[in-house]
Amino acid sequence: MPTVQTTSSAWHEPMVWLVVAGPVSVVLASIVTVTLCILHPDPPLVTRATDAAPAQAARNHAATGVVPGAQR
């Protein structure tokens, strides 16, 4: 006696929902992230040229080997 297999639509299989749920959740999370970024942007940072003075001195020292302010 042969066995009869019944086929059901793909949406009734739990694996289909697991495969679809991942990309859908990523798309929803990215929409929420973009919405938050548009509605609540970060304020611009105010920097002055004097804030970078130690970094520029270190960069110049590393590039030339001359210690700033050193007597020769």
Secondary structure as UniProt FT lines:
FT   HELIX           10..12
FT   HELIX           14..39
FT   HELIX           49..52
FT   HELIX           53..64
FT   TURN            68..69
//
